[in-house]
Amino acid sequence: TVQGHEGQLVFGELNGKQCVCMQGRFHFYEGYNIATVTYPVRVFFLLGIETLIVTNAAGGLSHKFQVGDIMLIKDHINIPGFAGQNPLCGRNEERFGVRFPCMSDAYDRDFIRMARETAQELGCDSFIQEGVYCMLAGPSYETIAECKVLQKLGADAVGICSTLVMMSAILSVKSTY
């Protein structure tokens, strides 16, 4: 994990529901293989987690975004996947889901709607955006030319994590956000 993140699981209760929070995560750019990067999601599944909320820091590509905006991911582009780096490759364990999941609706529209409604109720909706997240392997930041290419591909934000985790979660966790 990165500096300032503890690299631990914190168990607790929130509004009467048991929850677990992961402080930090394994990153592809740190030299970990995809199985290790996505391992925590499988552990969450085995613990009985039904809902997964993934957060990260990302660079904004959309000209509609302002610094500090929060983007709800509605779809993603997995650039490492174009080179065969996909968390669904390798041995398939049926207990974690189907071999060939449909990724066309990977991000729950009901959850996105609920997040928007909650932000509006709290008066925070002015900085809530929706967009397409693009994952690169990192750890370097993107060049100006790379950013222009990603914009042409339809990416609104770019980062170095989350997509691999989300793809694994679609197999393992009932509701994924």
N, C-alpha and C positions, 0 to 999 in steps of 0.2 A: 504494500500500500504506500501512499505518498506521505511525506512529512506532515505531521499534524493530525494524521488519522491514526487511531489507536490500533487498528487491525484486530478488533475483537467483536464478539457478539454480546449485545446487551439485552437481557430478557426483562420484561416488565408487564405492566397492565396499563391500558389506556381506555378510559370510559368503560370499564368492565370487561374489556377484551384482552386476552393474552396477546402479546406482540413481541417481536424480536427486531432489534435494529442492528444493522451491520455497520460498524464504524471503520470505514476503509474497505478496500477490495483488492483482489489481485488484478494486475494489469498485463495485457498482452505485451506491451513494450518493455516490461520488466524482465522479459525472458521466460515467463510462464507459458506453458502450452494451453491450448483452448480448454482441455479437460480440467485443468487446474483453475483457470479463470472462471469457469462456469460451475465448478464443484459446489460452492455455497448454495446455488439455486437448488441443486439436487438434495442437499442437506435440508433446506427449508421444506421441500416437498415431503421428505421422510419425517420431518417434525410435525407435519400436518398443516402447514401454512396454506391458506386458501386465497389470500390476496397479497400481491407483491407490488410495492410502490418503489420504483427505482428513480434516484435523483443523480444528477451529475452537473459539473460545470462544462460549458461549451462555448464556442465562439460563434457569435451571430454572423450570418451571411446575408440575411434578408435586410433590404433597405427600409422595410417597415418596422424593424425592431429598434429599440433603444437600449443602451447599456442598463442593465438591471432588470430587464424584462424577464418574465418566466415563460418558457415555452412548453406547452403540453404537446408531447410527441403524438402525431397522428399517423406517421409512417416513418420508415427508415430506409437508408441506402447503406448496405454493408459492403464497403469497398474491399476489405480483406477477403470477403466471400467470393469476389470476382477471381481471386487467385487461389481458390480452394480452401481458404481458411474459414470454415463453417463449423459451428459447434455441434451440428447434427451429423457430421461425418464420423466414421468409425463404427465401433460396435454399438448396436441399438439394443437398449434395454426396454422392453415393452412396458415395464411398470412406470416408466417415465413418459410414455406417450407413443404416438404413431411415428413411423419412420419418415413420412413425407407430409408434414403438417402444412396446411394452407396458411400462407403469410399475408394474404391480401387484406385481412381484417385483424391484424395482430394487436392493435391497440383499441381497447374497449371504448366505444363511443359513449356508452352510458356513464362510464367513469369520467370521461372528458367533460361531458355535460354537467355532471355533478360538481366537478372541480370548478367549472366556470360559474355555476350558480352559487357555490360557496364563496368564491372570490367576490362576486357581486354583493352578496349579503354582508360581507366584511368590508366592502368599499375598496377592494384591491383589484377590481377587474380592469382598471386602466392599464396595467402592465402585464396582463395575461395574454399570451399569444398562442397560436397553434401553428405547428409546422412540421417539416420533414427533417429528421436528424440524420446526419451522415457520419458514419464511423470510419476513421482512418486508424492505422496501426500506431502512430506516434513514435517516439515522444516529441519530435520536432513539431513546431507549429507550421501552418500551411503558408506557402508562398502566395504572392498576389495572383500569379497565374493559376495556381491550384484553386484558390478561392473562386476565381472567375469560372473555371470549369465546373466546380461543384454547384455554383449558382445556376449554370446552364442545365445541369442535371436535375435541378429542382430542389436542392438542399437549402434549408433555411438556417441551419446551425450545423456545426461540425465539432466532433469531439473524438476522444480516444478510448471510450469505454461504452458501456450500456447495451449496445446492440447485441453483442454476444450473449450477455446475460438475459436480455429480453427474449432472444430466440430460444434459449434453453428453457426459460420460464414458460413459454407457450406450451411446451411439452409437459411440464411438470406441475405447474400451479394452475388451479381452476380459473382464477381471474387475474389478469396481468395488466399492469399499467405502467 
